[in-house]
Amino acid sequence: MSAAGLKEIISFAGIGLLIAALAFIQLSRRKFTGVLAGITAIIAYIFLIVGGLIVLYIVFSGPTV
């Protein structure tokens, strides 16, 4: 697999984590209460940070040849 293809798959994983974070935040705020809401919020923020770092890395690593 080429470097460009690998970066594409990694960026899709980052985007997927960002979408999962959005879903978990919505669940924790609208559906869950108490400890379960806190756990899902923590998971969502972890996904948000990791997904953001992945996308940031892909954007700033530059083009592949």
N, CA, C and O of each residue as an XYZ file, in Angstrom:
260
protein
N       0.847     -1.170      0.000
C       0.000      0.000      0.000
C       0.892      1.231      0.000
O       1.900      1.286      0.704
N       0.506      2.212     -0.796
C       1.306      3.422     -0.900
C       1.115      4.309      0.327
O       0.192      4.116      1.118
N       2.008      5.280      0.464
C       1.939      6.204      1.603
C       0.666      7.044      1.539
O       0.059      7.337      2.569
N       0.268      7.427      0.341
C      -0.945      8.235      0.195
C      -2.187      7.432      0.594
O      -3.091      7.961      1.239
N      -2.225      6.173      0.213
C      -3.358      5.322      0.592
C      -3.432      5.099      2.086
O      -4.516      5.074      2.668
N      -2.274      4.938      2.704
C      -2.233      4.745      4.153
C      -2.692      6.012      4.884
O      -3.432      5.937      5.865
N      -2.245      7.174      4.397
C      -2.689      8.425      5.011
C      -4.188      8.630      4.837
O      -4.841      9.195      5.714
N      -4.730      8.182      3.731
C      -6.171      8.301      3.501
C      -6.950      7.451      4.502
O      -7.939      7.915      5.068
N      -6.519      6.229      4.722
C      -7.196      5.351      5.673
C      -7.087      5.899      7.092
O      -8.049      5.849      7.858
N      -5.898      6.426      7.444
C      -5.723      7.012      8.768
C      -6.633      8.233      8.939
O      -7.205      8.433     10.010
N      -6.766      9.038      7.903
C      -7.639     10.215      8.004
C      -9.104      9.800      8.132
O      -9.870     10.456      8.838
N      -9.502      8.726      7.463
C     -10.873      8.228      7.629
C     -11.106      7.755      9.055
O     -12.194      7.944      9.598
N     -10.103      7.145      9.665
C     -10.227      6.725     11.066
C     -10.397      7.944     11.974
O     -11.200      7.919     12.907
N      -9.645      9.005     11.701
C      -9.780     10.232     12.485
C     -11.155     10.863     12.336
O     -11.748     11.313     13.317
N     -11.656     10.896     11.119
C     -12.994     11.443     10.877
C     -14.045     10.578     11.562
O     -15.010     11.098     12.121
N     -13.861      9.260     11.520
C     -14.786      8.358     12.197
C     -14.799      8.578     13.701
O     -15.857      8.517     14.327
N     -13.627      8.835     14.291
C     -13.571      9.126     15.721
C     -14.290     10.430     16.053
O     -14.953     10.527     17.085
N     -14.164     11.422     15.194
C     -14.865     12.684     15.420
C     -16.378     12.496     15.343
O     -17.113     13.085     16.135
N     -16.843     11.696     14.412
C     -18.280     11.421     14.298
C     -18.766     10.620     15.497
O     -19.852     10.876     16.016
N     -17.965      9.647     15.941
C     -18.325      8.871     17.128
C     -18.382      9.771     18.362
O     -19.251      9.596     19.217
N     -17.461     10.733     18.458
C     -17.478     11.676     19.579
C     -18.763     12.488     19.575
O     -19.353     12.723     20.630
N     -19.192     12.908     18.423
C     -20.445     13.657     18.304
C     -21.624     12.818     18.790
O     -22.484     13.311     19.519
N     -21.660     11.563     18.390
C     -22.754     10.685     18.797
C     -22.734     10.429     20.306
O     -23.781     10.441     20.953
N     -21.545     10.198     20.864
C     -21.444      9.945     22.305
C     -21.818     11.173     23.125
O     -22.445     11.038     24.176
N     -21.452     12.363     22.671
C     -21.835     13.580     23.395
C     -23.349     13.749     23.374
O     -23.953     14.107     24.385
N     -23.956     13.492     22.228
C     -25.415     13.612     22.148
C     -26.093     12.589     23.068
O     -27.080     12.907     23.732
N     -25.568     11.377     23.106
C     -26.126     10.368     23.998
C     -25.983     10.776     25.463
O     -26.921     10.642     26.250
N     -24.813     11.268     25.814
C     -24.590     11.589     27.226
C     -25.421     12.777     27.675
O     -25.803     12.852     28.843
N     -25.706     13.698     26.783
C     -26.467     14.878     27.187
C     -27.974     14.676     27.112
O     -28.711     15.264     27.903
N     -28.441     13.866     26.186
C     -29.885     13.750     25.971
C     -30.512     12.485     26.544
O     -31.658     12.518     26.991
N     -29.790     11.381     26.539
C     -30.406     10.098     26.898
C     -29.991      9.582     28.271
O     -30.805      8.992     28.981
N     -28.740      9.798     28.650
C     -28.221      9.197     29.868
C     -28.195     10.199     31.003
O     -28.143     11.410     30.786
N     -28.232      9.673     32.226
C     -28.103     10.511     33.412
C     -27.123      9.854     34.379
O     -26.866      8.652     34.303
N     -26.588     10.652     35.277
C     -25.732     10.124     36.327
C     -24.380      9.668     35.841
O     -23.742     10.311     35.007
N     -23.956      8.535     36.385
C     -22.623      8.008     36.105
C     -22.476      7.611     34.637
O     -21.420      7.826     34.042
N     -23.512      7.041     34.056
C     -23.450      6.625     32.655
C     -23.228      7.813     31.724
O     -22.504      7.704     30.735
N     -23.848      8.941     32.039
C     -23.636     10.148     31.244
C     -22.196     10.626     31.362
O     -21.602     11.068     30.378
N     -21.643     10.541     32.546
C     -20.250     10.945     32.742
C     -19.275     10.060     32.004
O     -18.310     10.544     31.412
N     -19.523      8.760     32.036
C     -18.638      7.809     31.351
C     -18.676      8.028     29.845
O     -17.631      8.054     29.195
N     -19.872      8.185     29.284
C     -19.967      8.401     27.840
C     -19.378      9.750     27.447
O     -18.818      9.875     26.358
N     -19.489     10.755     28.298
C     -18.888     12.052     27.999
C     -17.366     11.964     27.998
O     -16.709     12.561     27.144
N     -16.803     11.223     28.949
C     -15.349     11.054     28.986
C     -14.863     10.321     27.741
O     -13.862     10.706     27.139
N     -15.572      9.269     27.361
C     -15.216      8.533     26.141
C     -15.306      9.449     24.930
O     -14.438      9.418     24.057
N     -16.353     10.263     24.876
C     -16.536     11.171     23.744
C     -15.401     12.178     23.652
O     -14.903     12.449     22.559
N     -14.987     12.736     24.783
C     -13.904     13.716     24.745
C     -12.569     13.073     24.403
O     -11.725     13.705     23.768
N     -12.366     11.833     24.811
C     -11.153     11.119     24.401
C     -11.161     10.906     22.889
O     -10.151     11.130     22.221
N     -12.303     10.472     22.350
C     -12.423     10.308     20.897
C     -12.187     11.628     20.182
O     -11.535     11.658     19.138
N     -12.709     12.720     20.729
C     -12.558     14.039     20.117
C     -11.092     14.452     20.072
O     -10.616     14.949     19.051
N     -10.385     14.249     21.160
C      -8.973     14.638     21.203
C      -8.143     13.771     20.262
O      -7.326     14.290     19.502
N      -8.344     12.457     20.307
C      -7.562     11.558     19.450
C      -7.879     11.803     17.972
O      -6.968     11.866     17.146
N      -9.164     11.942     17.635
C      -9.548     12.206     16.248
C      -9.006     13.531     15.749
O      -8.557     13.635     14.608
N      -9.046     14.549     16.606
C      -8.502     15.848     16.222
C      -7.006     15.800     16.001
O      -6.500     16.416     15.063
N      -6.286     15.078     16.851
C      -4.838     14.950     16.675
C      -4.493     14.188     15.398
O      -3.529     14.524     14.711
N      -5.278     13.167     15.085
C      -5.041     12.418     13.842
C      -5.245     13.317     12.629
O      -4.407     13.344     11.727
N      -6.349     14.049     12.604
C      -6.622     14.933     11.467
C      -5.567     16.030     11.392
O      -5.116     16.375     10.300
N      -5.171     16.578     12.528
C      -4.137     17.610     12.552
C      -2.816     17.072     12.007
O      -2.131     17.757     11.247
N      -2.463     15.858     12.390
C      -1.231     15.249     11.876
C      -1.298     15.064     10.363
O      -0.340     15.374      9.656
N      -2.418     14.563      9.869
C      -2.548     14.319      8.425
C      -2.476     15.630      7.652
O      -1.853     15.694      6.593
N      -3.111     16.674      8.178
C      -3.115     17.956      7.466
C      -1.716     18.571      7.438
O      -1.270     19.057      6.398
N      -1.028     18.551      8.575
C       0.280     19.215      8.640
C       1.448     18.356      8.177
O       2.571     18.851      8.079
N       1.210     17.084      7.893
C       2.315     16.259      7.404
C       2.601     16.505      5.926
O       3.613     16.038      5.403
N       1.733     17.220      5.265
C       2.010     17.617      3.885
C       1.583     16.586      2.865
O       1.121     15.497      3.207
N       1.746     16.951      1.604
C       1.343     16.035      0.534
C       2.305     14.873      0.374
O       3.480     14.958      0.731
N       1.780     13.789     -0.169
C       2.628     12.636     -0.475
C       2.812     12.560     -1.983
O       1.960     12.994     -2.758
N       3.921     12.010     -2.364
C       4.256     11.947     -3.799
C       3.939     10.589     -4.326
O       4.145     10.323     -5.510
